[in-house]
Amino acid sequence: MAPYVSPQLEVAARLNTNECPHPLPEGFSEGLASAIRDLPLHRYPDGQVTRLREDLAAHLGHPVEGTWPANGSNEVLTELLLAYGGPGHTAAIFEPTYQLHARVCWLTHTNVASRRLDDPFVLSEAAVDDALVGAPDVVFVCSPNNPTGTAQPLDVVAHLADSTDALVIVDEAYVEFGGESALKLVADHPNLAVVRTFSKAFAMAGARLGYVLTSPEVVEDLQLVRLPYHLSSLAQAAGIVALRHAAEAMAILEAVRAQRDRIVRELTAIEDLTVFPSDANFVLFVPPPDHDAAAVWQGLLDRSVLVRDLTSVVPNALRVTAGAEHEVDLFLTSLREVLAT
């Protein structure tokens, strides 16, 4: 095995990790600085994350008893697998999807049963029924899906949750950019867990904050497997302050969507290049048949543009984040130059 890493290189346009290109406004930084000054860092943090859970629940209209934050959505996923996976248990995954889902299964000794979706990578009831034949203990759905950008149909997610007693994890890291949330299904489906993050829509990838919205029973189970004092006082304060600036954070998303749609539009105009529609803040594309994705990736890097090589997930595919306007300018210009060689 090799470590799970995303290259972080010094380039003019770092468009490989789906970060938000615009930070929260100055008022957030000032509020966070004030909150940190008052923190008793010589004491352990609130192990129940009470204030942040209350504020998240109020913001999203979900019961606080079914709200649980952790260190990024990746830790939430790990806790869910610790509670519901493990030796002798199986997780169903619909490929291509977020590579960390299978990796977390490996870390927790959970068996993986993969089902491959064909282009356009949309989940169907037939695919769900096929996955459930093996009676998995956990089922992953990523919506919008990473790396394809596809938002999954809510009626199919409901069919899935209705058809199994397994824990259905809906990874909604990118839902603020597009697609319909499964949160409205949680009240009637106690086996449904909606996982989200502050990293994308709240432009807080550096804070490492994620959360799950589910039934109180699932949160009770997560309490059994979480590490003591798992979320620092600093991270809790960052989340609390960020929620006060939720309206400003959501306003930033429109600029990101505009650049995403621009990328799709411009790439669609390139002859023989395949581009996939996206409901997320990134775009997956396949270079023309006479261009190898690895060579295109290197050509972009030579021009100080870093994108994600996802050829191991979708053949000959690259993924580009919808960055700031000047970053997208550089990406589009550089891509045209690389493809012209």
Residue frames as qw, qx, qy, qz and C-alpha x, y, z in Angstrom:
[[0.000, 0.887, 0.463, 0.000, 0.00, 0.00, 0.00],
 [0.373, 0.264, -0.026, 0.889, 1.00, 3.60, -0.54],
 [0.029, -0.420, -0.468, 0.777, -0.14, 6.64, 1.45],
 [0.237, 0.773, 0.559, 0.182, -3.21, 8.53, 0.27],
 [0.301, -0.474, 0.021, 0.827, -1.80, 11.85, -0.90],
 [0.417, 0.839, 0.328, 0.123, -2.80, 14.77, -3.09],
 [0.607, 0.137, -0.001, 0.783, 0.20, 16.70, -4.45],
 [0.123, -0.952, -0.214, 0.183, 0.56, 20.20, -3.02],
 [0.658, 0.119, 0.182, 0.721, 3.02, 21.94, -5.30],
 [0.079, -0.655, -0.072, 0.748, 3.94, 25.58, -5.64],
 [0.314, 0.322, 0.655, 0.608, 2.16, 26.48, -8.88],
 [0.119, -0.042, -0.078, -0.989, 0.24, 29.43, -10.23],
 [0.687, -0.111, -0.153, -0.702, -3.02, 27.45, -10.40],
 [0.047, -0.134, 0.962, -0.234, -3.49, 24.58, -7.91],
 [0.655, 0.056, -0.112, -0.745, -6.65, 22.96, -9.22],
 [0.490, 0.151, -0.854, -0.085, -6.30, 19.38, -8.03],
 [0.188, -0.119, -0.857, 0.466, -7.95, 19.20, -4.58],
 [0.224, -0.620, -0.645, -0.387, -11.35, 20.86, -5.07],
 [0.284, -0.395, -0.433, 0.759, -10.67, 23.64, -2.57],
 [0.146, 0.911, 0.384, -0.029, -12.72, 26.82, -2.62],
 [0.576, 0.357, 0.025, 0.735, -10.63, 29.53, -4.31],
 [0.096, -0.660, 0.011, -0.745, -12.12, 32.34, -2.23],
 [0.282, -0.085, -0.756, 0.585, -11.66, 32.58, 1.57],
 [0.209, -0.769, -0.601, 0.068, -14.44, 33.63, 3.89],
 [0.123, 0.858, 0.054, 0.495, -14.68, 37.42, 4.33],
 [0.277, 0.438, -0.504, 0.691, -12.50, 39.39, 6.74],
 [0.561, -0.474, 0.164, -0.659, -15.26, 39.42, 9.34],
 [0.959, -0.140, -0.238, -0.065, -14.82, 35.67, 9.76],
 [0.662, 0.266, -0.424, 0.558, -11.09, 36.02, 10.47],
 [0.089, -0.482, 0.329, -0.807, -11.74, 38.77, 12.98],
 [0.774, -0.369, 0.012, -0.514, -14.46, 36.75, 14.70],
 [0.936, 0.000, -0.325, 0.136, -12.29, 33.66, 14.81],
 [0.421, 0.392, -0.444, 0.687, -9.35, 35.59, 16.26],
 [0.385, -0.473, 0.253, -0.751, -11.60, 36.95, 18.98],
 [0.915, -0.234, -0.115, -0.308, -13.00, 33.49, 19.76],
 [0.827, 0.169, -0.413, 0.341, -9.54, 31.94, 19.96],
 [0.114, 0.517, -0.427, 0.734, -8.32, 34.60, 22.40],
 [0.592, -0.399, 0.257, -0.652, -11.00, 33.49, 24.84],
 [0.898, 0.001, -0.414, -0.146, -10.33, 29.75, 24.59],
 [0.567, -0.655, 0.476, -0.153, -8.99, 27.97, 27.69],
 [0.740, 0.452, -0.490, -0.092, -6.48, 25.89, 25.76],
 [0.002, -0.422, 0.828, -0.368, -5.01, 24.53, 29.00],
 [0.622, 0.051, 0.614, -0.482, -8.27, 22.56, 29.35],
 [0.279, 0.127, 0.891, 0.336, -9.54, 19.69, 27.21],
 [0.288, -0.062, -0.362, -0.885, -12.19, 20.60, 24.63],
 [0.685, 0.040, 0.342, -0.642, -15.89, 19.82, 25.05],
 [0.221, -0.150, 0.945, 0.191, -15.95, 16.11, 24.28],
 [0.387, 0.518, 0.750, -0.141, -19.62, 16.28, 23.28],
 [0.200, 0.109, 0.417, 0.880, -19.03, 19.25, 20.92],
 [0.083, 0.606, 0.714, -0.341, -22.24, 20.71, 22.36],
 [0.130, 0.694, 0.065, -0.705, -22.22, 24.26, 21.02],
 [0.094, 0.341, -0.661, -0.662, -21.14, 23.34, 17.50],
 [0.031, 0.265, 0.953, 0.145, -23.72, 20.54, 17.33],
 [0.117, 0.671, 0.567, -0.462, -26.45, 22.92, 18.48],
 [0.136, 0.647, -0.178, -0.729, -25.48, 25.58, 15.95],
 [0.036, 0.155, -0.841, -0.516, -25.22, 23.05, 13.10],
 [0.082, 0.418, 0.902, -0.066, -28.60, 21.56, 14.00],
 [0.151, 0.723, 0.347, -0.578, -30.23, 24.99, 14.08],
 [0.072, 0.524, -0.450, -0.720, -28.60, 25.99, 10.77],
 [0.171, 0.112, -0.865, -0.458, -29.80, 22.85, 8.98],
 [0.685, -0.128, 0.001, -0.717, -33.10, 22.21, 10.76],
 [0.744, 0.058, -0.665, -0.025, -32.01, 18.81, 12.01],
 [0.742, -0.653, -0.097, -0.112, -32.25, 17.39, 15.56],
 [0.039, -0.806, 0.562, -0.182, -29.11, 18.02, 17.58],
 [0.753, -0.303, 0.569, -0.133, -29.21, 14.41, 18.81],
 [0.862, 0.338, 0.349, 0.144, -28.66, 13.28, 15.21],
 [0.374, 0.892, -0.181, 0.177, -25.87, 15.77, 14.48],
 [0.815, -0.465, 0.175, 0.297, -22.23, 14.81, 14.98],
 [0.356, 0.886, -0.298, 0.003, -19.04, 16.69, 13.90],
 [0.875, -0.275, 0.209, 0.339, -15.51, 15.33, 13.56],
 [0.270, -0.628, 0.407, 0.606, -12.13, 16.15, 12.00],
 [0.250, 0.346, -0.604, -0.673, -13.25, 16.46, 8.40],
 [0.849, 0.102, -0.045, -0.516, -15.76, 14.22, 6.67],
 [0.608, 0.350, -0.712, 0.038, -13.01, 11.61, 6.37],
 [0.008, -0.181, 0.820, -0.543, -13.01, 11.05, 10.14],
 [0.661, 0.073, 0.261, -0.700, -16.80, 10.89, 10.09],
 [0.806, 0.289, -0.414, -0.309, -16.59, 8.14, 7.46],
 [0.381, 0.318, -0.818, 0.293, -13.97, 6.31, 9.51],
 [0.306, -0.109, 0.655, -0.683, -16.13, 6.45, 12.64],
 [0.779, 0.165, 0.013, -0.604, -19.13, 5.14, 10.70],
 [0.745, 0.308, -0.585, -0.088, -17.07, 2.20, 9.41],
 [0.113, 0.286, -0.811, 0.497, -15.69, 1.51, 12.89],
 [0.493, -0.002, 0.505, -0.708, -19.25, 1.32, 14.17],
 [0.800, 0.310, 0.208, -0.469, -20.93, -0.55, 11.31],
 [0.707, 0.530, -0.459, -0.089, -18.13, -2.20, 9.35],
 [0.403, -0.593, 0.677, -0.165, -15.15, -4.26, 10.46],
 [0.014, 0.245, -0.956, -0.162, -14.14, -7.92, 10.09],
 [0.165, 0.312, 0.934, -0.060, -16.91, -10.08, 8.71],
 [0.277, 0.746, 0.388, -0.464, -18.82, -7.04, 7.41],
 [0.478, 0.261, 0.543, 0.639, -19.16, -5.73, 3.86],
 [0.125, 0.660, 0.112, -0.732, -19.56, -2.29, 2.32],
 [0.577, 0.535, 0.545, 0.290, -21.10, -1.83, -1.14],
 [0.136, -0.620, 0.163, 0.756, -19.53, 0.87, -3.29],
 [0.635, 0.687, 0.353, 0.015, -20.62, 2.16, -6.70],
 [0.468, -0.379, 0.366, 0.709, -17.56, 2.84, -8.85],
 [0.520, 0.252, -0.305, 0.757, -16.16, 5.18, -10.04],
 [0.406, -0.857, -0.258, -0.184, -16.32, 7.16, -6.82],
 [0.181, -0.870, 0.377, -0.262, -14.30, 8.80, -4.06],
 [0.666, 0.315, -0.653, 0.172, -11.24, 6.62, -3.58],
 [0.073, -0.387, 0.667, -0.633, -11.15, 7.13, 0.17],
 [0.811, -0.172, 0.073, -0.554, -14.38, 5.15, 0.65],
 [0.936, 0.124, -0.329, 0.027, -12.60, 1.92, -0.26],
 [0.409, 0.445, -0.566, 0.561, -9.51, 2.98, 1.66],
 [0.418, -0.407, 0.424, -0.692, -11.47, 3.56, 4.87],
 [0.949, -0.066, -0.080, -0.297, -12.93, 0.09, 4.40],
 [0.760, 0.316, -0.474, 0.312, -9.39, -1.29, 4.16],
 [0.056, 0.490, -0.525, 0.694, -8.34, 0.58, 7.29],
 [0.592, -0.258, 0.402, -0.649, -11.27, -0.86, 9.25],
 [0.140, -0.131, 0.979, 0.066, -10.93, -4.40, 7.82],
 [0.604, 0.420, 0.404, -0.544, -14.30, -4.08, 6.07],
 [0.496, 0.161, 0.743, 0.419, -14.83, -6.13, 2.92],
 [0.238, 0.485, -0.132, -0.831, -15.67, -4.17, -0.23],
 [0.503, 0.396, 0.752, 0.156, -18.23, -5.19, -2.85],
 [0.013, 0.429, -0.226, -0.875, -17.88, -2.89, -5.86],
 [0.523, 0.594, 0.611, 0.031, -20.48, -2.30, -8.58],
 [0.294, -0.154, 0.341, 0.879, -19.35, -0.42, -11.69],
 [0.367, 0.749, 0.392, -0.388, -21.65, 2.27, -13.12],
 [0.542, 0.307, 0.459, 0.634, -21.38, 3.07, -16.80],
 [0.046, -0.111, 0.102, 0.987, -21.33, 6.57, -18.29],
 [0.061, 0.730, -0.125, 0.669, -23.20, 8.80, -17.33],
 [0.338, 0.100, -0.728, 0.589, -22.56, 7.23, -13.89],
 [0.484, -0.311, 0.076, -0.815, -26.12, 7.68, -12.62],
 [0.154, -0.051, 0.927, -0.338, -27.37, 5.33, -9.90],
 [0.565, -0.114, -0.473, -0.667, -30.46, 3.30, -10.85],
 [0.766, -0.295, 0.313, -0.478, -32.85, 1.11, -8.87],
 [0.956, 0.211, -0.201, -0.022, -31.54, -1.88, -10.81],
 [0.465, 0.514, -0.541, 0.476, -27.97, -1.11, -9.74],
 [0.382, -0.470, 0.477, -0.637, -29.14, -0.71, -6.14],
 [0.923, -0.101, 0.108, -0.356, -31.01, -4.01, -6.20],
 [0.838, 0.356, -0.374, 0.176, -27.98, -5.75, -7.65],
 [0.186, 0.546, -0.574, 0.582, -25.73, -4.35, -4.90],
 [0.560, -0.381, 0.397, -0.620, -28.12, -5.47, -2.19],
 [0.904, 0.067, -0.375, -0.194, -28.10, -9.11, -3.32],
 [0.610, 0.238, -0.615, 0.439, -24.95, -9.61, -1.25],
 [0.576, -0.733, -0.359, -0.025, -26.64, -8.20, 1.89],
 [0.441, 0.393, -0.323, 0.740, -24.01, -5.54, 2.65],
 [0.423, -0.572, -0.529, 0.463, -23.80, -3.96, 6.11],
 [0.083, -0.682, -0.006, 0.726, -22.92, -0.52, 4.70],
 [0.555, 0.569, 0.475, 0.377, -23.70, 1.11, 1.35],
 [0.255, -0.459, 0.073, 0.848, -21.88, 4.20, 0.06],
 [0.395, 0.750, 0.454, 0.274, -23.51, 6.75, -2.23],
 [0.357, -0.340, 0.036, 0.869, -21.56, 9.85, -3.25],
 [0.203, 0.708, 0.570, 0.365, -23.74, 12.74, -4.47],
 [0.651, 0.692, -0.255, -0.179, -22.56, 14.79, -6.26],
 [0.967, -0.098, 0.099, 0.212, -20.14, 12.01, -7.02],
 [0.042, -0.854, 0.489, 0.176, -16.39, 12.52, -6.95],
 [0.245, -0.375, 0.232, 0.863, -14.78, 12.41, -9.50],
 [0.248, 0.401, 0.731, 0.493, -17.62, 12.37, -12.04],
 [0.090, 0.020, 0.063, -0.994, -19.59, 15.34, -10.64],
 [0.387, -0.303, -0.705, -0.511, -22.86, 13.43, -10.99],
 [0.407, -0.175, 0.466, -0.766, -25.70, 14.15, -8.56],
 [0.083, -0.107, -0.988, -0.080, -27.59, 10.94, -7.78],
 [0.415, -0.417, -0.435, -0.682, -31.42, 10.81, -8.04],
 [0.298, -0.305, 0.565, -0.706, -33.08, 11.27, -4.66],
 [0.859, -0.035, 0.007, -0.511, -35.80, 8.73, -5.43],
 [0.807, 0.249, -0.528, 0.093, -33.15, 6.07, -6.00],
 [0.145, 0.354, -0.672, 0.634, -31.48, 6.93, -2.68],
 [0.604, -0.184, 0.321, -0.706, -34.89, 6.60, -1.00],
 [0.912, 0.123, -0.285, -0.270, -35.40, 3.24, -2.73],
 [0.550, 0.346, -0.670, 0.358, -32.02, 2.12, -1.42],
 [0.131, -0.291, 0.612, -0.724, -32.76, 3.14, 2.16],
 [0.763, -0.061, 0.110, -0.635, -36.19, 1.48, 1.97],
 [0.881, 0.234, -0.367, -0.187, -34.76, -1.76, 0.61],
 [0.682, 0.185, -0.585, 0.398, -32.12, -2.54, 3.22],
 [0.618, -0.768, -0.159, 0.052, -31.36, -2.45, 6.94],
 [0.718, 0.065, -0.057, 0.691, -27.76, -1.59, 6.10],
 [0.187, -0.750, -0.093, 0.628, -26.34, 1.79, 7.02],
 [0.545, 0.655, 0.337, 0.401, -26.64, 3.96, 3.89],
 [0.383, -0.573, 0.024, 0.724, -23.92, 6.63, 3.86],
 [0.448, 0.798, 0.310, 0.258, -24.64, 9.51, 1.48],
 [0.533, -0.313, 0.047, 0.785, -21.46, 11.51, 1.04],
 [0.232, 0.883, 0.376, 0.158, -22.60, 15.06, 0.24],
 [0.532, -0.389, 0.029, 0.751, -19.27, 16.89, 0.40],
 [0.164, -0.014, 0.379, 0.911, -20.26, 18.90, -2.72],
 [0.077, 0.609, 0.787, 0.054, -24.02, 19.18, -2.32],
 [0.028, -0.751, -0.225, 0.620, -23.98, 22.95, -1.83],
 [0.048, -0.383, 0.508, 0.770, -22.80, 23.28, -5.45],
 [0.547, 0.143, -0.459, -0.685, -25.65, 21.26, -6.96],
 [0.408, -0.095, -0.907, -0.049, -27.93, 18.28, -6.69],
 [0.605, -0.534, -0.145, -0.572, -30.69, 17.50, -4.21],
 [0.064, -0.437, 0.771, -0.459, -29.80, 16.61, -0.63],
 [0.572, -0.205, -0.786, -0.115, -30.87, 13.37, 1.00],
 [0.026, 0.104, -0.603, 0.790, -31.26, 15.16, 4.33],
 [0.579, -0.086, 0.005, -0.811, -35.04, 15.31, 3.87],
 [0.783, -0.003, -0.574, -0.239, -35.08, 11.49, 3.87],
 [0.260, 0.269, -0.781, 0.500, -33.35, 11.05, 7.23],
 [0.460, -0.187, 0.402, -0.769, -36.43, 11.58, 9.40],
 [0.886, 0.080, 0.044, -0.455, -38.16, 8.56, 7.82],
 [0.888, 0.284, -0.340, 0.127, -35.01, 6.45, 7.34],
 [0.563, -0.785, 0.258, -0.025, -33.05, 5.90, 10.56],
 [0.859, -0.101, 0.337, 0.373, -30.47, 3.88, 8.59],
 [0.515, 0.729, 0.138, 0.428, -29.49, 6.92, 6.50],
 [0.518, -0.635, -0.010, 0.573, -26.40, 9.01, 7.32],
 [0.446, 0.847, 0.118, 0.263, -25.74, 12.22, 5.36],
 [0.679, -0.396, 0.034, 0.617, -22.08, 13.25, 5.56],
 [0.314, 0.909, 0.112, 0.250, -20.94, 16.80, 4.79],
 [0.685, -0.111, -0.107, 0.712, -17.91, 19.03, 5.21],
 [0.079, -0.919, -0.091, 0.375, -16.88, 22.61, 5.93],
 [0.555, -0.287, 0.445, 0.642, -13.95, 22.19, 3.51],
 [0.323, 0.349, 0.613, 0.631, -15.76, 23.08, 0.28],
 [0.037, -0.789, -0.474, -0.390, -18.78, 25.35, 0.66],
 [0.422, -0.893, -0.113, 0.109, -17.43, 27.07, 3.78],
 [0.481, 0.754, -0.295, 0.336, -13.92, 27.46, 2.31],
 [0.473, -0.717, 0.438, -0.265, -12.38, 25.89, 5.42],
 [0.901, 0.218, -0.371, 0.046, -10.31, 22.97, 4.11],
 [0.360, 0.468, -0.590, 0.551, -7.54, 23.93, 6.53],
 [0.469, -0.426, 0.389, -0.669, -9.79, 23.66, 9.59],
 [0.291, 0.056, -0.954, -0.034, -10.60, 19.95, 9.05],
 [0.401, 0.117, 0.556, -0.718, -14.27, 19.98, 9.98],
 [0.371, -0.091, -0.745, -0.547, -16.95, 17.58, 8.80],
 [0.434, -0.034, 0.579, -0.690, -20.23, 16.29, 10.19],
 [0.139, -0.184, -0.927, -0.297, -22.95, 13.71, 9.81],
 [0.506, -0.034, 0.153, -0.849, -26.72, 14.24, 9.90],
 [0.420, -0.018, -0.893, -0.162, -28.47, 11.02, 10.85],
 [0.667, -0.553, -0.396, -0.303, -30.66, 9.38, 13.47],
 [0.394, -0.744, 0.406, -0.356, -29.89, 9.73, 17.19],
 [0.958, -0.187, 0.217, -0.017, -29.30, 5.97, 17.30],
 [0.793, 0.455, -0.086, 0.395, -26.43, 6.22, 14.82],
 [0.068, 0.790, -0.323, 0.516, -24.86, 9.10, 16.75],
 [0.739, -0.549, 0.305, -0.245, -25.07, 7.02, 19.93],
 [0.969, 0.075, 0.111, 0.208, -23.12, 4.29, 18.14],
 [0.516, 0.680, -0.178, 0.489, -20.51, 6.79, 16.98],
 [0.364, -0.799, 0.306, -0.367, -20.00, 7.82, 20.60],
 [0.928, -0.299, 0.222, 0.016, -18.75, 4.27, 21.25],
 [0.859, 0.205, 0.167, 0.439, -15.96, 4.41, 18.67],
 [0.218, 0.913, -0.079, 0.334, -14.86, 8.05, 18.69],
 [0.601, 0.113, -0.436, 0.660, -11.53, 8.97, 20.25],
 [0.340, -0.723, -0.431, 0.419, -11.67, 11.01, 23.49],
 [0.074, -0.806, 0.011, 0.587, -11.80, 14.77, 22.91],
 [0.679, 0.239, 0.538, 0.440, -11.59, 14.09, 19.19],
 [0.302, 0.763, 0.297, 0.488, -12.37, 17.63, 18.02],
 [0.454, -0.066, -0.289, 0.841, -10.08, 20.41, 19.28],
 [0.040, -0.745, -0.409, 0.526, -11.37, 23.62, 20.84],
 [0.065, -0.438, 0.356, 0.823, -9.78, 25.49, 17.92],
 [0.037, -0.140, -0.823, -0.549, -11.71, 23.50, 15.32],
 [0.072, -0.629, -0.760, 0.149, -14.94, 23.80, 17.26],
 [0.061, -0.679, -0.150, 0.716, -14.52, 27.57, 17.48],
 [0.034, -0.229, 0.572, 0.787, -13.83, 27.78, 13.74],
 [0.055, -0.365, -0.870, -0.326, -17.06, 25.94, 12.95],
 [0.096, -0.704, -0.588, 0.387, -19.14, 28.04, 15.32],
 [0.042, -0.606, 0.090, 0.789, -17.81, 31.30, 13.86],
 [0.048, -0.051, 0.735, 0.674, -18.16, 30.05, 10.27],
 [0.005, 0.537, 0.840, 0.081, -21.85, 29.30, 10.78],
 [0.022, -0.738, -0.295, 0.607, -22.38, 32.96, 11.69],
 [0.097, 0.563, -0.398, -0.717, -21.10, 33.79, 8.20],
 [0.529, 0.215, 0.815, 0.101, -23.15, 31.11, 6.40],
 [0.458, 0.807, 0.314, -0.200, -24.94, 33.61, 4.16],
 [0.099, 0.846, -0.417, -0.316, -21.63, 35.09, 2.98],
 [0.388, -0.284, 0.850, 0.216, -20.23, 31.60, 2.40],
 [0.563, 0.456, 0.689, -0.012, -23.21, 30.62, 0.26],
 [0.338, 0.890, 0.019, -0.305, -22.82, 33.83, -1.78],
 [0.160, -0.633, 0.667, 0.359, -19.29, 32.76, -2.72],
 [0.601, 0.086, 0.790, 0.084, -20.64, 29.58, -4.27],
 [0.570, 0.749, 0.272, -0.202, -22.21, 31.41, -7.20],
 [0.165, 0.834, -0.468, -0.243, -18.78, 32.57, -8.42],
 [0.366, -0.318, 0.869, 0.104, -17.52, 28.98, -8.16],
 [0.628, 0.416, 0.649, -0.104, -20.50, 27.62, -10.11],
 [0.434, 0.854, -0.046, -0.284, -19.93, 30.24, -12.80],
 [0.025, 0.679, -0.702, -0.213, -16.33, 29.08, -13.31],
 [0.510, -0.022, 0.859, -0.026, -17.40, 25.42, -13.26],
 [0.615, 0.625, 0.449, -0.174, -19.98, 26.06, -15.98],
 [0.273, 0.862, -0.323, -0.281, -17.43, 28.06, -17.93],
 [0.252, -0.448, 0.841, 0.167, -14.98, 25.14, -17.84],
 [0.583, 0.280, 0.760, -0.063, -17.66, 22.74, -19.08],
 [0.502, 0.807, 0.180, -0.252, -18.63, 25.15, -21.85],
 [0.142, 0.814, -0.502, -0.254, -15.05, 25.78, -23.00],
 [0.341, -0.309, 0.881, 0.112, -14.01, 22.13, -22.87],
 [0.645, 0.436, 0.600, -0.182, -17.10, 21.06, -24.78],
 [0.463, 0.842, -0.074, -0.268, -15.90, 23.24, -27.66],
 [0.119, -0.626, 0.735, 0.234, -12.58, 21.36, -27.93],
 [0.768, 0.294, -0.412, -0.392, -12.74, 18.77, -30.71],
 [0.770, 0.096, -0.630, 0.030, -12.71, 15.11, -29.60],
 [0.075, 0.237, -0.695, 0.675, -12.37, 16.00, -25.92],
 [0.497, -0.481, -0.695, -0.198, -14.92, 14.34, -23.61],
 [0.047, -0.265, 0.441, -0.856, -16.27, 16.44, -20.75],
 [0.304, -0.421, -0.853, 0.052, -18.72, 15.23, -18.11],
 [0.278, -0.713, -0.180, -0.618, -21.49, 17.51, -16.76],
 [0.426, -0.006, -0.663, 0.616, -20.92, 18.45, -13.14],
 [0.422, -0.784, -0.327, -0.317, -23.01, 19.41, -10.12],
 [0.722, -0.499, -0.163, 0.451, -19.88, 19.85, -7.99],
 [0.042, -0.949, 0.162, 0.266, -17.02, 22.39, -7.97],
 [0.319, -0.449, 0.721, 0.420, -14.87, 20.40, -10.39],
 [0.750, 0.497, -0.114, -0.421, -15.03, 18.98, -13.90],
 [0.680, -0.196, 0.675, 0.210, -13.89, 15.56, -15.11],
 [0.595, 0.698, -0.167, -0.362, -12.65, 15.34, -18.69],
 [0.829, -0.048, 0.470, 0.298, -10.88, 12.94, -21.04],
 [0.015, -0.625, 0.410, 0.664, -8.37, 14.40, -23.53],
 [0.720, 0.487, -0.247, -0.427, -8.74, 13.61, -27.24],
 [0.994, -0.029, 0.109, 0.001, -7.83, 10.01, -28.16],
 [0.741, 0.487, -0.191, 0.420, -4.45, 11.03, -29.59],
 [0.009, 0.679, -0.420, 0.603, -3.38, 12.59, -26.26],
 [0.627, -0.193, -0.704, 0.272, -2.34, 10.57, -23.21],
 [0.415, -0.854, -0.232, -0.210, -3.77, 11.97, -19.96],
 [0.736, -0.493, -0.022, 0.464, -0.45, 11.60, -18.14],
 [0.500, 0.169, 0.225, 0.819, 1.30, 13.64, -20.82],
 [0.088, -0.743, -0.317, -0.583, -1.43, 16.29, -20.70],
 [0.619, -0.754, -0.201, 0.095, -1.13, 16.42, -16.90],
 [0.678, -0.288, 0.087, 0.671, 2.63, 16.96, -17.18],
 [0.315, 0.437, 0.319, 0.780, 2.20, 19.57, -19.89],
 [0.297, -0.841, -0.283, -0.354, -0.17, 21.52, -17.68],
 [0.695, -0.640, -0.073, 0.320, 2.22, 21.24, -14.74],
 [0.607, 0.063, 0.182, 0.771, 5.04, 22.54, -16.94],
 [0.038, 0.557, 0.256, 0.789, 2.84, 25.62, -17.38],
 [0.012, 0.117, -0.563, 0.818, 2.28, 25.92, -13.62],
 [0.685, -0.155, -0.079, -0.708, -1.20, 24.38, -13.61],
 [0.022, -0.156, 0.965, -0.212, -1.83, 21.40, -11.33],
 [0.742, -0.085, -0.175, -0.642, -4.89, 19.20, -11.99],
 [0.640, -0.287, 0.666, -0.253, -5.72, 15.71, -10.68],
 [0.364, 0.285, -0.817, -0.344, -4.71, 12.60, -12.61],
 [0.674, -0.057, 0.514, -0.528, -7.61, 10.17, -12.17],
 [0.548, 0.356, -0.648, -0.390, -6.70, 7.63, -14.82],
 [0.099, 0.093, -0.965, 0.226, -6.81, 4.89, -12.18],
 [0.335, 0.318, 0.640, -0.614, -10.50, 5.69, -11.58],
 [0.639, 0.671, 0.266, -0.266, -11.78, 6.67, -15.04],
 [0.771, 0.095, 0.362, 0.514, -9.59, 5.66, -18.01],
 [0.444, 0.293, 0.232, 0.814, -7.44, 8.51, -19.36],
 [0.170, -0.861, -0.394, -0.274, -9.33, 11.09, -17.26],
 [0.332, 0.110, -0.331, 0.877, -8.23, 14.28, -15.53],
 [0.243, -0.794, -0.557, 0.025, -10.15, 16.41, -13.05],
 [0.278, 0.309, -0.090, 0.905, -9.90, 20.18, -12.70],
 [0.173, -0.579, -0.596, 0.529, -11.21, 22.27, -9.82],
 [0.130, 0.832, 0.339, 0.419, -13.28, 25.37, -10.56],
 [0.527, -0.269, -0.248, 0.767, -10.82, 27.92, -9.25],
 [0.016, 0.728, 0.135, -0.672, -10.70, 31.68, -9.34],
 [0.611, 0.761, 0.130, -0.175, -11.24, 33.35, -12.72],
 [0.183, 0.821, -0.524, -0.134, -7.52, 33.97, -13.34],
 [0.444, -0.314, 0.839, 0.007, -6.71, 30.35, -12.47],
 [0.698, 0.423, 0.570, -0.096, -9.31, 29.06, -14.90],
 [0.417, 0.865, -0.173, -0.218, -7.95, 31.46, -17.53],
 [0.067, -0.659, 0.740, 0.113, -4.49, 29.93, -17.11],
 [0.593, -0.008, 0.802, -0.073, -5.85, 26.38, -17.17],
 [0.681, 0.616, 0.360, -0.166, -7.83, 26.88, -20.38],
 [0.322, 0.863, -0.354, -0.163, -4.96, 28.65, -22.17],
 [0.235, -0.534, 0.811, 0.036, -2.45, 26.02, -21.04],
 [0.688, 0.153, 0.699, -0.120, -4.70, 23.11, -22.01],
 [0.651, 0.734, 0.099, -0.164, -5.15, 24.45, -25.51],
 [0.143, 0.800, -0.574, -0.095, -1.37, 24.85, -25.83],
 [0.445, -0.312, 0.838, -0.048, -0.73, 21.29, -24.62],
 [0.713, 0.364, 0.583, -0.136, -3.33, 19.80, -26.97],
 [0.512, 0.829, -0.104, -0.199, -1.86, 21.74, -29.89],
 [0.093, -0.689, 0.706, 0.134, 1.52, 20.06, -29.48]]
